[in-house]
Amino acid sequence: MMMDVMANFWPIAALLLTVLSAIILLTNKPKISDYLSFALIVTGIYASWSILHPRQTPLMDDAKRVQAMIGNGTPVLLEFQSPY
């Protein structure tokens, strides 16, 4: 449940930040510098998301194999690693 909330938090936060910056920069007779600033903010948000979001790794198959061993009487050492 908590992971679902956190998984949806970042896209919603990025959307809110984009809308907030659009409201601040693009109201009251925006100039070309305001449009450039807004484009830079949107580009930065997209670039940071594309760099930092978790991805599938080749180790995912190992995790599935370990999950299959749990409960079969085989001792298993689990290491918890953050996907971030």
Salt bridges, closest charged atoms under 4 A:
ASP62 OD1 - ARG65 NH2 2.28
